[in-house]
Amino acid sequence: MAPDPADVEAFRGAVERALGLELAEVRTGELSETLGRRARARGLAPGAYVRDLVARGAAHPEWREVTQELTICETYFFRHAEQLRAFVGVALPERLRARAGPRDLRILSAGCASGEEPYTLAILLREHGVDAGPAIRGVDLNRAMLERARRARYSAWALREAPEAMRRRWFAEEGRDAVLDPSIRAMVSFEERNLAAEEPSLWAPELYDVIFCRNVLMYFSPERAREALARITASLAPGAYLFLGHAESLRGLTDDYLLRSAFGTFFYQRRGGAEPERRAEALLPPLPWRASPLAADGGWFEAIRGASERIQALSDPPGVTARGDAPAELDLRPVVALLERERYAEALDALDALAPEAAHGPDARLLRAVLLTHVGRPAEAEALCREILALDERGAGARHVMALCREHVGDLRGAMEHDLVAAHLDPTFAMPRLHLGLMGRRAGERSAAARDLEQALGLLAREDDGRLALFGGGFTRDGLIALCRSELARLGGAA
Ligand SMILES: C[S@@+](CC[C@H](N)C(=O)[O-])C[C@H]1O[C@@H](n2cnc3c(N)ncnc32)[C@H](O)[C@@H]1O
């Protein structure tokens, strides 16, 4: 007989408190079956089983059985390759500089399952000649998974994303299995640990250089995730790195990190490192336009204005369209109307004339940042964007304005990065794509520029009116589309 729903709910709550796992409504059937099965195995009624489990505490062996049944342990070697590139290309070199030597590196794979993640990191260290010794710690709650990890014997399926060269170099074939090289195994230690518990010896202050905690916290309840994150944060050295899974983000959870992007992916850096953004930039592979041809060439504002004559020949003149929707609940429409007519200084005055608390709302701040870039005050605009991003790091608009500001001061690398983040945060946002395309074309990056402009063209057709008014530099939708087409034509691409 199926357990009583009240017992299932009590079990759900007990699992959440002990293991951190939030068993969603859709997993109720699974939860109920697990409860029934385990209660029978212990010769108890379901209600009595739950009470016993709670009374004995999270260290009781019965929790292992529950863990085995309820954890999701999907993993494989070289998972999310772009994050691994960021690990090798950004996190590793930076942390090696921060430490006295490679043997001081400390890397944690939190929720390592059957070991593929920490072993991948070990392979990457070896491949890049970093002799870090047994630097990597893999921890998980699931004892059966840890046993598999220690055996280090894998199926072809676990290696489906591993590059062929890595497979040949670091695995020996034994029947149908691939057995990991002992020298890689020696770099990783495994421990049974609960990320939802205090575990002071795991979370020593400022211990780790890099923590991979991918696809783990997404199964936690918000409360447990917040607690686990606090432990993770405290145990990362200032300037150290945190990699989460693709579906996970720190949005709204903490302000202790900088959101970083490189190699087409996102990751987090604990604040407090020495000038992290500039240092990281210096370590990224130099881009061909580093010499800043755009800065000499005038940049975005000049580009967009310089193109206006060509655009006029191609489309209706970029007139002023009175658009009804303000970007906020506040009535910012008069300010936006002035912005659309390129009367930036007046618009700024009008905005400043609003009540101070209104002027400090997020939309008004963003509008102010846009206006400041137009009146040639990029440093103030950038400072404002940083404030906006400190409150919400996923603000694509503020990211794009940061890109404009960076470009203004000749930092093309920074401008590209901010636009890439903006485009990633909001894939429907046309302006960062257009900006990337313009910068790319002027820098001679023809194929990348054409790709960005083609994308911008598609996005502009659907772009939100309010956002066009805010970021369109005084151009109408048609004007911007025409700009895209003419830039594409100059690249010799199909427009
Ligand atoms: C989906 S796997 C992720 C494996 C690897 N990080 C990856 O991304 O490929 C999630 C792992 O988190 C572990 N886990 C879940 N709750 C945990 C907890 N409270 N403490 C430690 N590990 C936990 C599970 O046992 C499972 O092995």
The ligand as an SDF file (V2000), in Angstrom:
LIG
                    3D

 27 29  0  0  0  0  0  0  0  0999 V2000
   24.1530   15.8640  -11.4400 C   0  0  0  0  0  0  0  0  0  0  0  0
   25.4940   15.3930  -10.4280 S   0  0  0  0  0  0  0  0  0  0  0  0
   26.6910   16.5650  -10.9330 C   0  0  0  0  0  0  0  0  0  0  0  0
   28.0380   15.9740  -11.1970 C   0  0  0  0  0  0  0  0  0  0  0  0
   29.0810   16.9450  -11.7210 C   0  0  0  0  0  0  0  0  0  0  0  0
   29.2740   18.0520  -10.8240 N   0  0  0  0  0  0  0  0  0  0  0  0
   28.7210   17.4260  -13.1000 C   0  0  0  0  0  0  0  0  0  0  0  0
   28.2340   18.5220  -13.2620 O   0  0  0  0  0  0  0  0  0  0  0  0
   28.9280   16.6700  -14.0630 O   0  0  0  0  0  0  0  0  0  0  0  0
   24.9760   15.9400   -8.8310 C   0  0  0  0  0  0  0  0  0  0  0  0
   25.7470   15.3050   -7.6910 C   0  0  0  0  0  0  0  0  0  0  0  0
   25.4940   16.0690   -6.5180 O   0  0  0  0  0  0  0  0  0  0  0  0
   25.4760   15.1670   -5.4290 C   0  0  0  0  0  0  0  0  0  0  0  0
   24.7800   15.7700   -4.2970 N   0  0  0  0  0  0  0  0  0  0  0  0
   23.4670   16.0440   -4.1780 C   0  0  0  0  0  0  0  0  0  0  0  0
   23.1980   16.5370   -2.9630 N   0  0  0  0  0  0  0  0  0  0  0  0
   24.3750   16.5970   -2.3060 C   0  0  0  0  0  0  0  0  0  0  0  0
   24.7490   17.0240   -1.0150 C   0  0  0  0  0  0  0  0  0  0  0  0
   23.8680   17.4910   -0.1600 N   0  0  0  0  0  0  0  0  0  0  0  0
   26.0510   16.9390   -0.6750 N   0  0  0  0  0  0  0  0  0  0  0  0
   26.9680   16.4570   -1.5370 C   0  0  0  0  0  0  0  0  0  0  0  0
   26.6660   16.0300   -2.7680 N   0  0  0  0  0  0  0  0  0  0  0  0
   25.3850   16.1060   -3.1520 C   0  0  0  0  0  0  0  0  0  0  0  0
   24.7640   13.9570   -5.9840 C   0  0  0  0  0  0  0  0  0  0  0  0
   25.0420   12.8090   -5.2260 O   0  0  0  0  0  0  0  0  0  0  0  0
   25.3210   13.8800   -7.4070 C   0  0  0  0  0  0  0  0  0  0  0  0
   26.4210   13.0200   -7.4890 O   0  0  0  0  0  0  0  0  0  0  0  0
  1  2  1  0
  2  3  1  0
  2 10  1  0
  3  4  1  0
  4  5  1  0
  5  6  1  0
  5  7  1  0
  7  8  2  0
  7  9  1  0
 10 11  1  0
 11 12  1  0
 11 26  1  0
 12 13  1  0
 13 14  1  0
 13 24  1  0
 14 15  1  0
 14 23  1  0
 15 16  2  0
 16 17  1  0
 17 18  1  0
 17 23  2  0
 18 19  1  0
 18 20  2  0
 20 21  1  0
 21 22  2  0
 22 23  1  0
 24 25  1  0
 24 26  1  0
 26 27  1  0
M  CHG  2   2   1   9  -1
M  END
$$$$
